[in-house]
Amino acid sequence: MASADRRCRAAVLGSPIAHSLSPVLHRAAYAELGLTHWTYDRFEMVEDGLAAFMAGLDPTWAGLSLTMPLKRAVIPLLDSVSATAASVEAVNTVVLTEDGRRTGDNTDIPGMVAALRERGVEKVESAAVLGAGATASSALAALSKICAGPVTAYVRSPERAREMRGWGERLGVDVRTADWAEAGRALSAPLVVATTPAGTTDSLAAAVPERPGTLFDVLYDPWPTRLAADWAARGGAVVGGLDLLVHQAVLQVEQMTGRAPAPLPAMRLAGEAALAGR
């Protein structure tokens, strides 16, 4: 935790990074908290440049937000990693402490849980996950806390299926796998988590059931996705990528500044305004 009475710096690193909303969210939080000397920037960064960048950080730095492709590459550069981050081998938050230590955490997982809880989803009997990338493993970690029964992952290859079952074993989730060609069946689950790139789920929109449950679509730009729009039109609850982004950023702000609670409403409004202006 960095002292709030001196100038502190934070930033988001990744590639590509120009689209990131993190500066908008963090700066909105600083303004609301009166942290007028805090700054939050973005840096285009690939794996090869990360070690040198971190070696050059001076004591004015409070923390870093990490996106792809750095979430795993940063781990060897840290002094400690939280159990949450270790569970999925992914760090999206680095806090630089007063004594010079670098601690890694993953706020995506509790951010997912918080975003669902905000919409009234506390527990489900089963769930479906669309996709099998890095976000899907974080989704499984979040589901380990709220899903009482099996999670079916819809994937495109036997290798991805094995990976998801492996994550399930590691996280204590009963993961079953099915081919992507059957993904329309996923939509009947009480909770569907879509972790795929833009456009991937468009063809599934026609399969939205008459009485859908909850859809958590991790995309935020473009928004709404076709699937999310059709889901909402049928009366289903929809949690979007901006919800996730805001909730994970709230946790980052609290860790980096030592100020809690972070101003979630102001951060969400800033994010919505930024997206509307694109």
N, C-alpha and C positions, 0 to 999 in steps of 0.2 A: 504493500500500500504506500502510495506517495503522499507526502504532505500537501494539503490543499492550499497552504498559504504561500507557496512558491510556484513559479511557472513550471508547468508540467506538460509533457508532450505524449501523444499517443498517435497511432496510425493503423491503417489496414494495409496488409501486404498480400499480393497474389498476382495471378496473370490468367486472363485479362482482368484489369481492376478499374478501368474507367467508368464502368456502369455501376460500381458499388454504391449502395445507399448508406453504408456505414458512416461516412463523414457527416451526412445530413442528420442521422439519428444521434450520434455522439455529441455533435455541436449543439443540437437542440437541448440535449440533457445538460450540457455545461451552462448554457444560457439560463435555463430554468433554475439550476442550482447555484447560480451566481459565481461560477468558476470562470471568471473573465480572463484569466491568464492562461487557461488551458487551451491547447491546440490539438486538432486531430486532422491528420493528412492521409493521403493514399500514395502508395508506392508500387509501381509495376515491378514485380519480383518473381524470378523463377528460382528453382531449387539451388542452382549453382551459386547464386549471389547471396543467399540467406546468411551463411556463416559470417561473411565479411560485414554485412549490414549490422548484424547483431553485435559483432565485436566492436563496432564503432559507436554504439549507443552510450551516451554520457548520462550522468545522474539526473538530468532534467526529464528523462523518459520514464513514464509511468506504466505503459503497457502497449501491447500489440494485439490487433485482431488479425487472424490468418484465414485466408480462403485457399481454394485450390490453386496451385498444386503443393502447398506448403504444410498441410495439416499433419502429415506423417514425417516429412523431412526435418521439421523443427525439433522433434523429440530428442535426438542425440545432443542437441545444443542446450538442453535445459538441465537445471539442478534437480528438479522434481516434477512429477506429473501426477495429477489427481487420479483417483481410482476410476472416476467417470471417464476421463480421457483415455486411460489405459485400457478400459474395457473394449473400446473400439479402435484403439491405436490411432487416434486422431485428436490433435490439439487445435482449437480455434481461438484460444485466448492465452496470452502470455502476460503475466503480471511481474513487473520489475520492482522488487522490494527495496526498502531503504538500505538494507545491508548488502545490496548487489546481487541477491539471488534471483534466479529466473524460474518461475513456477508456471507450469502449463495446466490448462483446464479445458473442458469441452462444455460450452454453454448451449450448444445446439440441442443436446439431449434434454436437460431440464427445461429449455425453451420450448421444445415440442410439447412436453407434458403441461407446461403452464398455458400454452396457447389452446390446447384442448380443454383444459380445466376452465378457462375463461368462457368457453362455449358450452359448459355444462357436462363435458365428457370426463367423468372421473374413473369409470370402470366399464369395460366391455367384455363380452363372453368370447368373442373371436374377432379377428381382423384380417385384412388382406393388404399386401404391399405390392405395388406396381413398380418393378425395377429392382436392380441388384447392385447399384453402385455404392459409393461412399455414404451418400445420404440415406440409403436403404439400411445400412448397418446401424446408423444413428437412430433410425426409426425403430428398428428392432430393440435397441437399448431402451428407448422411450416406452415401447409397448411392453417391455418386461415389467414395467411398473404399473401398468393399467389394464393389461389384457389377461384375463383369467384362463383362457383356453388357447386353442391353436391359432397360429398366424400362417396364412398361405401366401407365399411369394410367387408372383408370376414373372417368369424370366425367359430369356431368349436362347439360352444354351445350357447343356448339361454342366459345364464348368461353373457357370453362374449359380446354378441350382446347388451344386456342392458347396460353393462359397457361402451361400445363404444358410444352408443347413449347418455349416460349420460355425457361423456367427450365432445361430440359434443355440447350439450346444454350449458355446462359450458364455452366452448371456442368460442362459436358463429359460429360453423361449422354445416352445414346441413349434418349430418351423416345418411346414410342409411346402413342397414346391409343385408348380404346375407350369406348363408351357404357355408362352405369351399368346399363342393362338387361342387360348381359352380365357383370356383376360376379361372378357365380358362377364364371366361368371363371378369375378371378384366383386362386382358392384352390388351384389346382394348382401355382402358382409355388413355388420352394423357399423364398422369403421373401415374406411378405405384410405390408405396413405399412398399418394401418387408421388414418386420420386424421380420421374423420368424427364428428359429434356423437352423443351417447348415443341408442341405439335404431336408428340408421341401418342398421347391419349385421345386425340381428336376423334379418331375412328370409333372410340368406345362410347361416345356421347349418346348414340342411338340406343345403347343397351342400358341406360339409366333406368332402374325399376320405378314402378308407379309410386312406391313409398320408400324412398331411399333413406339410409341412415345418415352418417356423417362422413364427409369427404375432407381429407386434409391434403391439399395440393400444394407442394412446396414451392411452386413457381410464383413470382410476383410481377414479372414483366416479360411478355404481355399478360395483362390481367383484365377480366377473368379469362381463364382458358375455356375452350369450348366445353370441356367436360364439366368444369365448375359452373358455367352459366346454365347448362342444361340441368345440372344437379339442383341448383337453387330454384330453377323454374318449376321443378317438381316438388318443391317444398323441403328438400333436404338441407341439413346444416352444412355450411362450408367454412373451413378454416384455410386461410391462404398463406402464401409465402411471406407476405408482409407481416402477418401475425407472428410467424416464427422469427423473422428477422428482428422485429421489435423486442420480443421477449428474450431472445438470446443477447441482444444488445443491452437491455436493461441489466442483466446479470454482469455483463462486461463492465459497464459503467460503475456499478456498485463495487466490483472488485478492484478496478483501477483507481478509483477516486476515494474509496472508503466511505462514500456517502450513500445512505440508503434511507428510504426507497428511492430508486431512480424514477424520474418523472415519465412514466409510461404514456399517459395521454398526450403530453407535449411531443414526445418522440414519435408516436403514431401519427399525429397530425402533420408533423414535418415530413414523414415518409410518404404519406398520402399526397401532400402538396407537391413533392418532388416527382412522384410518379405521374401525377396529373399534368405536369408541365413537360413531360417527355413526348 
